[in-house]
Amino acid sequence: MANLGKPLPLPSHIHYELLLRLLEQQTMSVAYQNPQIRMQVQELIIALRKALSQQRQLEETCKQVKIDIEYQWSTNQLGDRFLPEDVAPRAEI
């Protein structure tokens, strides 16, 4: 498999951890009284855990094929890294 030529930008794991802590500790404590809302929050937590797991699998694949990863801490980093041709054009309003 060919190298991408530049590191693959991925969200930092801390983003998942922050969202999970917020949902598990604060959101769930408020939503606990409403079964429908509690179930939706639980599904969201499961989806985030699955996304983090899938990202870790992607990271392992990148490691195996020797593709570097660059963890992103904010969307501002993306604007600094990419050339206009790297980014899809925005739709006109």
ABEGO torsion letter per residue (X at the ends): XBBAGBBBBBBBAAAAAAAAAAAAAAAAAAAAABAAAAAAAAAAAAAAAAAAAAAAAAAAAAAAAGBBBBBBABAAAAAAABBAAABBBBBBX
